[in-house]
Amino acid sequence: MSNSSSSASNEDLARTTYARYEKFINPGLAALTKFMGLENVEVAARGCYVIASDGRSYLDCLGGPGVFTMGHCHPRIVQAVQEQAARQPLGSHVLLNPVYGELAESLAEITPGDLQYCFVCNSGAEAVEAALKFARASTKRPHFVAAQGAFHGKTFGALSASGRDVYKQPFEPLLAGFTHVPFGDADALAKAVDDQTAAVILEPIQCEAGIIIPPEGYLSEARQITEAAGALLIIDEIQTGLGRTGRMFACDWEEVCPDIMTLGKALGGGVMPIGAVVATPRVWTVFEDNPMIHSSTFGGNPLACAAAQAALGVITDENLVNKCAQRGEQLLTGLSQIAADYPQMVSAVRGKGLLVGVEFANSDLGGLVISALAQRQVLVAFALNDPRVLRFEPPGIISTEQVEQVIQAVGEALAQTAALLEI
């Protein structure tokens, strides 16, 4: 095929994909993508890069978000999935599943405290749904306390626990019994928790709120508050877990052991969708009288469990927790230094490990920078609960040279945006 024919084919694929999104998937999303200048389409991915139909490679600094801690198409994880697919992709639900059992044991070994029992589902939102159900059933209490600005998913229960009205109002009334308090305010949390509280659900770092890190000691205080009230503590590690912040779990920074932990995103190794709930024996009494009280047709399937088990091996063998800490410090330092030159544009840079947010004075500035970075073949996106904030969540396998490439691209994007707006 000639270069001109290939170019025409690439343009046709992009045009056809856009038309299909507009007609069959989500017209608003299609329009937003076009407005942002992101009209190319992805056709493959390897390592830290997403490959577009025109052959260009984009350095992926969004990562799913948070899905590709091991990178795209990690060979070890892909091989595990291929071998399991040839052996048995889905289970019978009659006989026990050894791949599920192996993964559950691995999760019990790496999670903190006396977290022991595991329920595997298909997404982080499903994990949150299960966690809320288990908390109510095991405590026999009706109420939950969550944080303003939280994001736990968009299914009905998870959305009820989440904290941004723009995603909630069209679907109200949501589930009753949820109280939201300011994130990081231990006094407000203590006042909201009482003898009717089944659980407090918190993210160790609020990712979709704009990478909001609570005051030091906040999670420890939350643990003390729940214990004093006889309530459970649910820690949502769906985006922060499995090395992303420079510890295996973000709650490890304060050595806090929750009663229930939810996992997802990176658990599937960037290859398979999966979510999980890991909880203490106290919580798991919900299954004593009826082992089928909560179940899932595809949850715990051998294919996803094989991917997750391989992913956990990659985290350990490739030292990804330490790599996230080291490359995260490099990224945070570099972005902070560049942002200091643009005080009228950038309000703050914050993060922990390879979870970094750059907050702009307004969302329009952020949008222009996203487009400018895409021109330099670097992919980022805004936080769902605060579009002023661009979050950077590159793979844990990112190299020092690639981090420097990102930092340089951000500097150029800020300069381009400042010149365009004559700031």
DAPEGI-V293806 format. One record per backbone hydrogen bond with DSSP energy under -0.5 kcal/mol. CO is the residue of the C=O (numbers start at 1). NH is the residue of the N-H. If there is no record, write none. Layout:
# DAPEGI-V293806
co:CO nh:NH
co:CO nh:NH
This chain:
# DAPEGI-V293806
co:2 nh:6
co:3 nh:7
co:4 nh:8
co:5 nh:9
co:6 nh:10
co:7 nh:11
co:8 nh:12
co:9 nh:13
co:10 nh:14
co:11 nh:15
co:12 nh:16
co:13 nh:17
co:14 nh:18
co:15 nh:19
co:16 nh:20
co:17 nh:21
co:18 nh:22
co:19 nh:23
co:20 nh:24
co:20 nh:25
co:21 nh:25
co:21 nh:26
co:26 nh:30
co:27 nh:31
co:28 nh:32
co:29 nh:33
co:30 nh:34
co:31 nh:35
co:32 nh:36
co:33 nh:38
co:34 nh:37
co:41 nh:53
co:44 nh:51
co:46 nh:49
co:47 nh:72
co:48 nh:60
co:49 nh:46
co:50 nh:52
co:50 nh:58
co:51 nh:43
co:51 nh:44
co:52 nh:55
co:56 nh:52
co:58 nh:50
co:58 nh:60
co:59 nh:61
co:59 nh:379
co:60 nh:395
co:61 nh:393
co:62 nh:65
co:62 nh:66
co:63 nh:67
co:63 nh:68
co:66 nh:266
co:67 nh:69
co:68 nh:71
co:69 nh:396
co:71 nh:74
co:72 nh:47
co:74 nh:78
co:75 nh:79
co:76 nh:80
co:77 nh:81
co:78 nh:82
co:79 nh:83
co:80 nh:84
co:81 nh:85
co:82 nh:86
co:83 nh:87
co:84 nh:88
co:85 nh:89
co:89 nh:303
co:96 nh:98
co:97 nh:101
co:98 nh:102
co:99 nh:103
co:100 nh:104
co:101 nh:105
co:102 nh:106
co:103 nh:107
co:104 nh:108
co:105 nh:109
co:106 nh:110
co:107 nh:111
co:112 nh:115
co:117 nh:279
co:119 nh:277
co:121 nh:275
co:121 nh:300
co:123 nh:127
co:124 nh:128
co:125 nh:129
co:126 nh:130
co:127 nh:131
co:128 nh:132
co:129 nh:133
co:130 nh:134
co:131 nh:135
co:132 nh:136
co:133 nh:137
co:134 nh:138
co:135 nh:139
co:136 nh:140
co:136 nh:141
co:143 nh:198
co:143 nh:199
co:144 nh:179
co:145 nh:201
co:146 nh:181
co:147 nh:150
co:150 nh:163
co:153 nh:152
co:155 nh:159
co:156 nh:160
co:157 nh:161
co:158 nh:162
co:163 nh:149
co:164 nh:167
co:164 nh:168
co:165 nh:168
co:165 nh:169
co:168 nh:171
co:169 nh:172
co:177 nh:144
co:177 nh:179
co:179 nh:146
co:181 nh:148
co:182 nh:185
co:184 nh:186
co:185 nh:189
co:186 nh:190
co:187 nh:191
co:188 nh:192
co:189 nh:193
co:194 nh:197
co:196 nh:143
co:196 nh:198
co:198 nh:232
co:199 nh:145
co:200 nh:234
co:202 nh:236
co:204 nh:214
co:205 nh:207
co:206 nh:211
co:206 nh:212
co:207 nh:210
co:207 nh:211
co:208 nh:385
co:208 nh:386
co:211 nh:213
co:212 nh:206
co:212 nh:214
co:215 nh:218
co:217 nh:221
co:218 nh:222
co:219 nh:223
co:220 nh:224
co:221 nh:225
co:222 nh:226
co:223 nh:227
co:224 nh:228
co:225 nh:229
co:226 nh:230
co:226 nh:231
co:227 nh:230
co:232 nh:200
co:232 nh:234
co:233 nh:235
co:233 nh:259
co:233 nh:260
co:234 nh:202
co:234 nh:236
co:235 nh:237
co:235 nh:262
co:236 nh:204
co:237 nh:241
co:238 nh:266
co:240 nh:245
co:241 nh:244
co:243 nh:246
co:244 nh:354
co:247 nh:243
co:247 nh:245
co:248 nh:242
co:248 nh:243
co:249 nh:252
co:250 nh:253
co:251 nh:254
co:251 nh:256
co:252 nh:255
co:256 nh:258
co:259 nh:280
co:260 nh:235
co:261 nh:278
co:262 nh:237
co:263 nh:276
co:264 nh:267
co:265 nh:268
co:266 nh:269
co:268 nh:271
co:268 nh:272
co:270 nh:73
co:275 nh:121
co:276 nh:263
co:277 nh:119
co:278 nh:261
co:279 nh:116
co:279 nh:117
co:280 nh:284
co:282 nh:285
co:283 nh:286
co:284 nh:287
co:285 nh:288
co:285 nh:289
co:290 nh:293
co:298 nh:301
co:301 nh:305
co:302 nh:306
co:303 nh:307
co:304 nh:308
co:305 nh:309
co:306 nh:310
co:307 nh:311
co:308 nh:312
co:309 nh:313
co:310 nh:314
co:311 nh:315
co:312 nh:316
co:313 nh:317
co:314 nh:318
co:315 nh:320
co:315 nh:321
co:316 nh:319
co:319 nh:323
co:320 nh:324
co:321 nh:325
co:322 nh:326
co:323 nh:327
co:324 nh:328
co:325 nh:329
co:326 nh:330
co:327 nh:331
co:328 nh:332
co:329 nh:333
co:330 nh:334
co:331 nh:335
co:332 nh:336
co:333 nh:337
co:334 nh:338
co:335 nh:339
co:336 nh:340
co:338 nh:341
co:339 nh:342
co:342 nh:345
co:342 nh:346
co:345 nh:347
co:345 nh:361
co:348 nh:359
co:350 nh:357
co:353 nh:355
co:355 nh:352
co:356 nh:392
co:357 nh:350
co:357 nh:359
co:358 nh:390
co:359 nh:347
co:359 nh:348
co:362 nh:366
co:363 nh:367
co:364 nh:368
co:365 nh:369
co:366 nh:370
co:367 nh:371
co:368 nh:372
co:369 nh:373
co:370 nh:374
co:371 nh:375
co:372 nh:376
co:373 nh:376
co:373 nh:378
co:374 nh:377
co:377 nh:59
co:378 nh:380
co:379 nh:61
co:381 nh:391
co:383 nh:386
co:386 nh:383
co:386 nh:389
co:388 nh:360
co:388 nh:390
co:389 nh:383
co:390 nh:358
co:391 nh:381
co:391 nh:393
co:392 nh:356
co:395 nh:398
co:399 nh:403
co:400 nh:404
co:401 nh:405
co:402 nh:406
co:403 nh:407
co:404 nh:408
co:405 nh:409
co:406 nh:410
co:407 nh:411
co:408 nh:412
co:409 nh:413
co:410 nh:414
co:411 nh:415
co:412 nh:416
co:413 nh:417
co:414 nh:418
co:415 nh:419
co:416 nh:420
co:417 nh:421
co:418 nh:422
co:418 nh:423
